Amino acid sequence: MKSSKFIFYIIVAGVIALVILIAKESFFQPGIERFEGKYKELSTYRNENNTGPVVRIYAVQALDNSQEWMREYGDAMPHTKYGRTVVFFFSDQIDQAIDLSPTDPYFSPELWQYVHATYQKSPMGDVSFIDGYPK
């Protein structure tokens, strides 16, 4: 009888430890604040369609030119199944709001030369990361 109580308490302690670990991992995930000081959001566009494909376009001024963080930033942006997410990383020479549209060209062609990189996530979740503006 004493042995079965001991096993019971060990199982209860294991379950409690597992619940605490799951809660800790759930509430302390890194967020967008990990990119603080590396970007400045210039403009965003999201279409009004909530039942079909959701299109999200972001124009971001890159204060740090590391492609690693740009790719991580793109991965951190919201994406909807069968939707499309596009992030344009501009040089620090652009410091103004950009008028974005949901179709290509997404903004004025005069600004293409200032694009460092473009991150795209397709409707099926395929990621494309290229230097400059996709032509």
C-alpha positions as CSV (number, residue, x, y, z in Angstrom):
1,M,0.0,0.0,0.0
2,K,2.8,2.4,0.9
3,S,4.5,1.7,-2.5
4,S,1.4,2.6,-4.5
5,K,1.0,5.9,-2.7
6,F,4.7,6.7,-3.5
7,I,4.2,5.9,-7.2
8,F,1.0,8.0,-7.2
9,Y,2.8,11.0,-5.7
10,I,5.7,10.7,-8.3
11,I,3.1,10.6,-11.1
12,V,1.3,13.7,-9.7
13,A,4.6,15.5,-9.3
14,G,5.6,14.7,-12.9
15,V,2.2,15.9,-14.3
16,I,2.5,19.2,-12.3
17,A,6.1,19.7,-13.6
18,L,4.9,19.0,-17.1
19,V,2.0,21.5,-16.8
20,I,4.4,24.2,-15.4
21,L,6.8,23.6,-18.3
22,I,4.0,23.8,-20.9
23,A,2.7,27.0,-19.3
24,K,6.1,28.6,-19.2
25,E,6.8,27.8,-22.8
26,S,3.4,29.1,-23.9
27,F,3.6,32.5,-22.1
28,F,7.2,33.4,-22.6
29,Q,7.6,33.0,-26.4
30,P,9.7,35.7,-28.0
31,G,7.6,38.3,-29.7
32,I,8.1,41.2,-32.2
33,E,10.0,43.1,-29.5
34,R,13.1,41.0,-30.2
35,F,13.5,43.1,-33.3
36,E,13.5,46.4,-31.4
37,G,15.9,48.9,-32.9
38,K,16.3,47.0,-36.1
39,Y,13.3,48.2,-38.0
40,K,10.8,51.0,-38.4
41,E,7.4,50.1,-39.9
42,L,6.6,52.6,-42.6
43,S,3.2,51.3,-43.9
44,T,0.9,48.3,-43.9
45,Y,-1.9,47.1,-46.0
46,R,-4.5,44.4,-45.3
47,N,-7.5,43.7,-47.5
48,E,-11.0,43.7,-46.0
49,N,-11.6,40.1,-47.1
50,N,-12.0,37.8,-44.1
51,T,-13.6,34.8,-45.9
52,G,-11.2,34.5,-48.8
53,P,-7.5,35.0,-49.2
54,V,-6.1,37.7,-46.9
55,V,-3.4,39.8,-48.4
56,R,-0.9,41.5,-46.0
57,I,1.7,43.9,-47.4
58,Y,4.3,45.5,-45.1
59,A,6.8,48.3,-45.8
60,V,9.6,48.3,-43.3
61,Q,12.7,50.5,-43.0
62,A,15.6,48.3,-42.2
63,L,18.0,49.9,-39.7
64,D,20.1,46.7,-39.6
65,N,21.0,45.1,-43.0
66,S,21.4,41.6,-41.7
67,Q,19.4,39.2,-43.9
68,E,19.1,36.7,-41.0
69,W,17.0,39.1,-38.9
70,M,15.0,40.1,-41.9
71,R,14.0,36.5,-42.6
72,E,13.1,36.0,-38.9
73,Y,11.0,39.2,-39.0
74,G,9.2,38.0,-42.1
75,D,8.5,34.6,-40.4
76,A,7.1,36.5,-37.3
77,M,4.6,38.4,-39.4
78,P,1.0,37.1,-39.4
79,H,0.0,34.8,-42.1
80,T,-3.4,33.3,-42.9
81,K,-4.0,30.0,-44.6
82,Y,-4.5,30.6,-48.3
83,G,-3.4,34.2,-47.8
84,R,-0.3,36.0,-48.9
85,T,2.2,38.0,-46.8
86,V,4.8,40.3,-48.4
87,V,7.4,42.3,-46.5
88,F,9.5,44.9,-48.2
89,F,12.7,46.0,-46.4
90,F,13.7,49.5,-47.4
91,S,17.0,51.2,-46.9
92,D,17.3,53.9,-44.2
93,Q,17.2,56.6,-47.0
94,I,13.4,56.2,-47.0
95,D,11.7,57.6,-44.0
96,Q,8.2,58.3,-45.2
97,A,4.8,56.6,-45.3
98,I,4.5,54.5,-48.5
99,D,1.1,54.1,-50.3
100,L,0.7,50.3,-50.7
101,S,-1.6,48.4,-53.0
102,P,-2.6,44.7,-52.9
103,T,-1.4,44.0,-56.4
104,D,2.0,44.2,-58.2
105,P,3.4,46.8,-58.4
106,Y,2.8,47.2,-54.7
107,F,4.1,50.8,-54.6
108,S,5.6,53.4,-56.8
109,P,8.4,52.1,-59.1
110,E,10.6,55.1,-58.1
111,L,11.0,53.4,-54.7
112,W,12.1,50.0,-56.0
113,Q,15.8,51.0,-55.9
114,Y,15.6,51.5,-52.1
115,V,14.4,48.0,-51.4
116,H,17.1,45.9,-49.7
117,A,15.1,42.6,-49.6
118,T,11.7,41.2,-50.2
119,Y,10.1,38.4,-48.0
120,Q,7.1,36.6,-49.4
121,K,5.0,33.8,-47.9
122,S,2.7,32.2,-50.5
123,P,-0.9,30.9,-49.9
124,M,0.5,27.4,-49.2
125,G,3.1,28.7,-46.7
126,D,6.2,28.6,-49.1
127,V,8.7,31.3,-48.2
128,S,10.7,33.3,-50.7
129,F,13.4,35.7,-49.6
130,I,15.2,37.7,-52.3
131,D,17.5,40.7,-52.6
132,G,15.9,43.9,-53.9
133,Y,12.4,44.2,-55.4
134,P,11.1,41.1,-57.3
135,K,11.0,42.0,-61.0
